[in-house]
Amino acid sequence: MDANRRQSDMRSDHTAARSARTPDAVRAWRREQLVAAGMERERAQRLANDARWDLHALLELIDRGCPPELAERIVAPLDDASEAC
């Protein structure tokens, strides 16, 4: 298989994988990551549903020993309007 064909196949595989991820699946994955890190399920659900929250920043703080409640305060978005994930 030539390089152009291989790149085209890889792009179409990647596009298919991305389109298979539904918003509900993404929110569920975000929630489970937060719960696994020690966050209460209700709090994790609220944060997972809001795209303004930087999941990786939250998890990094928690992994370094920061209590989940404090990590939430540190990473809190500056605006009040929630944004669907």
Backbone as numpy.savetxt, mean C-alpha at the origin, in Angstrom:
# Nx Ny Nz CAx CAy CAz Cx Cy Cz
13.92 -16.47 -29.46 13.07 -15.30 -29.46 13.96 -14.06 -29.46
13.66 -13.10 -30.33 14.50 -11.92 -30.39 14.19 -10.95 -29.25
15.09 -10.00 -29.02 14.99 -9.09 -27.87 13.73 -8.23 -27.93
13.35 -7.76 -29.14 12.15 -6.93 -29.25 10.90 -7.71 -28.87
10.82 -8.93 -29.31 9.66 -9.78 -28.99 9.61 -10.05 -27.48
10.76 -10.34 -26.88 10.83 -10.62 -25.45 10.38 -9.40 -24.65
10.85 -8.20 -25.04 10.44 -6.98 -24.35 8.94 -6.74 -24.49
8.41 -6.99 -25.66 6.97 -6.82 -25.89 6.17 -7.78 -25.01
6.61 -9.04 -24.93 5.94 -10.02 -24.09 6.00 -9.62 -22.61
7.16 -9.12 -22.19 7.30 -8.71 -20.79 6.38 -7.54 -20.48
6.28 -6.59 -21.42 5.39 -5.45 -21.19 3.94 -5.90 -21.10
3.51 -6.79 -21.97 2.12 -7.24 -21.94 1.84 -8.06 -20.68
2.81 -8.86 -20.22 2.65 -9.61 -18.96 2.51 -8.64 -17.79
3.34 -7.62 -17.78 3.30 -6.64 -16.70 1.98 -5.89 -16.71
1.52 -5.50 -17.89 0.25 -4.77 -18.02 -0.90 -5.65 -17.56
-0.89 -6.91 -17.93 -1.96 -7.83 -17.51 -1.96 -8.00 -15.99
-0.79 -8.10 -15.40 -0.70 -8.26 -13.95 -1.21 -7.01 -13.24
-0.87 -5.84 -13.77 -1.33 -4.60 -13.15 -2.83 -4.45 -13.27
-3.41 -4.82 -14.41 -4.84 -4.65 -14.58 -5.62 -5.66 -13.75
-4.98 -6.75 -13.34 -5.66 -7.76 -12.52 -5.83 -7.30 -11.08
-5.07 -6.29 -10.67 -5.17 -5.78 -9.30 -6.34 -4.81 -9.21
-7.34 -5.21 -8.47 -8.48 -4.33 -8.28 -8.22 -3.40 -7.11
-8.92 -2.28 -7.06 -8.75 -1.40 -5.90 -9.04 -2.13 -4.58
-10.03 -3.01 -4.57 -10.34 -3.76 -3.34 -9.18 -4.66 -2.94
-8.53 -5.28 -3.92 -7.40 -6.16 -3.63 -6.22 -5.35 -3.08
-6.02 -4.17 -3.62 -4.93 -3.31 -3.15 -5.20 -2.86 -1.72
-6.44 -2.44 -1.45 -6.78 -2.02 -0.09 -6.63 -3.17 0.90
-7.06 -4.36 0.49 -6.94 -5.53 1.36 -5.46 -5.83 1.64
-4.64 -5.76 0.62 -3.21 -6.01 0.80 -2.60 -4.97 1.74
-2.93 -3.69 1.55 -2.41 -2.64 2.42 -2.84 -2.89 3.86
-4.12 -3.23 4.05 -4.64 -3.50 5.40 -3.89 -4.64 6.05
-3.71 -5.73 5.33 -3.03 -6.91 5.90 -1.58 -6.61 6.24
-0.92 -5.77 5.46 0.46 -5.40 5.78 0.51 -4.63 7.09
-0.43 -3.74 7.28 -0.47 -2.95 8.51 -0.83 -3.80 9.72
-1.79 -4.70 9.56 -2.18 -5.59 10.65 -1.00 -6.50 11.03
-0.32 -7.02 10.02 0.83 -7.90 10.27 1.94 -7.17 11.02
2.01 -5.85 10.82 3.03 -5.05 11.50 2.63 -4.70 12.93
1.39 -5.03 13.31 0.96 -4.80 14.68 -0.10 -3.74 14.87
-0.65 -3.22 13.79 -1.67 -2.19 13.89 -3.04 -2.83 14.12
-3.88 -2.17 14.91 -5.25 -2.64 15.13 -5.98 -2.70 13.80
-6.84 -3.71 13.64 -7.52 -3.94 12.36 -8.35 -2.72 11.91
-9.10 -2.10 12.80 -9.92 -0.95 12.40 -9.06 0.22 11.93
-7.99 0.48 12.66 -7.07 1.56 12.27 -6.41 1.23 10.94
-5.99 -0.02 10.79 -5.35 -0.45 9.54 -6.31 -0.31 8.37
-7.58 -0.65 8.57 -8.59 -0.54 7.51 -8.75 0.92 7.09
-8.83 1.81 8.06 -9.00 3.23 7.76 -7.82 3.78 6.96
-6.62 3.43 7.38 -5.43 3.92 6.68 -5.27 3.27 5.31
-5.61 1.99 5.21 -5.47 1.27 3.94 -6.41 1.83 2.88
-7.55 2.36 3.30 -8.53 2.88 2.36 -8.21 4.28 1.87
-7.20 4.91 2.41 -6.87 6.29 2.07 -5.49 6.34 1.42
-5.46 6.69 0.15 -4.21 6.67 -0.63 -3.21 7.73 -0.20
-3.62 8.67 0.63 -2.67 9.71 1.06 -1.64 9.16 2.03
-1.92 8.03 2.67 -1.01 7.45 3.65 0.10 6.69 2.94
1.34 6.99 3.31 2.51 6.31 2.75 2.72 5.01 3.53
2.24 3.93 2.95 2.30 2.62 3.61 3.74 2.25 3.96
4.66 2.48 3.06 6.05 2.08 3.30 6.67 2.88 4.44
6.33 4.16 4.53 6.85 4.97 5.64 6.28 4.48 6.97
4.98 4.16 6.99 4.37 3.62 8.21 5.05 2.33 8.64
5.20 1.41 7.69 5.79 0.12 8.02 7.24 0.25 8.46
7.98 1.15 7.84 9.38 1.34 8.23 9.48 1.85 9.66
8.64 2.81 10.01 8.65 3.32 11.39 8.30 2.22 12.39
7.27 1.47 12.08 6.84 0.39 12.97 7.93 -0.67 13.09
8.56 -1.00 11.96 9.65 -1.99 11.98 10.82 -1.53 12.84
11.01 -0.24 12.95 12.10 0.30 13.75 11.73 0.48 15.21
10.52 0.01 15.58 10.11 0.04 16.97 9.15 1.15 17.36
8.75 1.95 16.41 7.80 3.03 16.70 6.41 2.42 16.91
5.72 2.80 17.98 4.36 2.29 18.17 3.46 2.71 16.99
2.57 1.84 16.55 1.73 2.15 15.39 0.98 3.48 15.51
0.48 3.80 16.70 -0.26 5.05 16.89 0.63 6.27 16.63
1.88 6.18 17.11 2.81 7.28 16.89 3.23 7.36 15.43
3.46 6.21 14.80 3.80 6.19 13.37 2.70 6.86 12.56
1.45 6.59 12.94 0.32 7.22 12.25 0.38 8.74 12.38
0.67 9.24 13.56 0.75 10.69 13.77 1.90 11.31 12.99
3.03 10.60 12.92 4.20 11.13 12.22 3.95 11.22 10.72
3.31 10.21 10.16 3.12 10.12 8.71 1.81 10.76 8.25
1.02 11.27 9.17 -0.31 11.80 8.84 -0.25 12.82 7.70
-1.19 12.70 6.76 -1.27 13.69 5.67 -1.59 15.07 6.24
-1.13 16.09 5.56 -1.33 17.45 6.04 -2.74 17.98 5.76
-3.39 17.45 4.73 -4.75 17.93 4.44 -5.78 17.01 5.09
-7.01 17.47 5.18 -8.06 16.73 5.87 -8.88 15.83 4.97
-8.89 16.08 3.69 -9.74 15.32 2.77 -9.13 13.95 2.49
-9.92 12.91 2.67 -9.41 11.57 2.39 -9.48 11.32 0.90
-8.61 10.43 0.42 -8.50 10.12 -0.99 -8.60 8.62 -1.15
-9.59 8.15 -1.89 -9.78 6.70 -2.05 -8.57 6.06 -2.68
-8.27 4.88 -2.21 -7.12 4.12 -2.70 -7.53 3.26 -3.86
